Amino acid sequence: MQSIIQILLLVLGVARTFIFVHFIMSWLISFQVLNIRQPFVSQIWHGLNRLLEPIYGPIRRVLPAMGGIDLSPIVALLGIEAIRIVLFNNM
């Protein structure tokens, strides 16, 4: 049972890393540090969007409109941390 919990914690850590990378990339693209027209940046950006949309989509449907501010990554990170706490306490 402990190995299953460790695998779940590993998956949660990878998801958390992808969310952080997506969050940082969105800021760098907004401030025009990264150019979305570059093929490498575009591939990473669209790949992360496709990968994280199943997580962000349900959260965006529940959250009210915030005038252009997307809080779904923060809510997703809070959810991941809550799941990590539950897994650590049951380990």
N, C-alpha and C positions, 0 to 999 in steps of 0.2 A: 504493500500500500504506500509505503514511503517513497518508492521510486516513481509511482504515478504522480504523487504530489510534487516531486522534484521536476518531473517533466512538465507538469502544468505551470510551475513557477518559471521554468525556462521559457515556455511559450509566452507567458505574460511579460517576461523581461524583454523578449524580442518585440512584442507588440508595443511595449512602452518606448523602446528605442525608435521604432518606426514612427510613432506619434511625435516624438521629440524632433526627429529629422524633418518630418513633414511640417511641423510648426515653424522650425527655424528657416526652412526653405521658403515657406510662404512669406515670412518677413523679409528675407533677402530678395525675393522676387518683387515684393511690394515697393521696396526701397531701391529697386533697379540695380542691385549689386549683382544678381544673377539675371541672365537674359533667357527667357523661355524659348526663344527662337534657336538657341544652340541645341543641336541634336542630343548631346549627352544629358544636359539639364532637362530637356523636354522628356526624354525617356524616363529619367528618375522621377520627375514630377508626376507624369501621367501614370506611371507604375504605382507610386505611393497613393495617388488618388484612387485607382482601381482597387488597391489592396485595403485601404482604410474606409472606403465608402460603406461597406456592410456594417462597420462599427458606427460611423458618423451618421448614417441615414436615419436609423430609428431615433437617435438622440436629437437630431435636427427637427424631426416631426413633433417631438414632445416639447422642446424648448420654444418659448415665444420669440418672435422676431426682435432682434436687438439693434436694428438700424445698421446693418452691415457688419456687425461684429459676430464672429462665429465662436461660440463658447463650447462647441461640441468636443474639441480636443481636450479641454480642461475637464469636462464631465467624464469623458472616456478615461482619462488618467485617474480621476478619483475612483471610478468604478474598478479599474485594474488594481489600484492600491487597496480597495476594500476587499477584493477577492484574494489578494496576496495576504492580507491580515488574517482572513478566515482560514486560508490554507496553512499559514504558519502556526496558527493556534491549534489546528487539528493534526499537526505533524508530530 
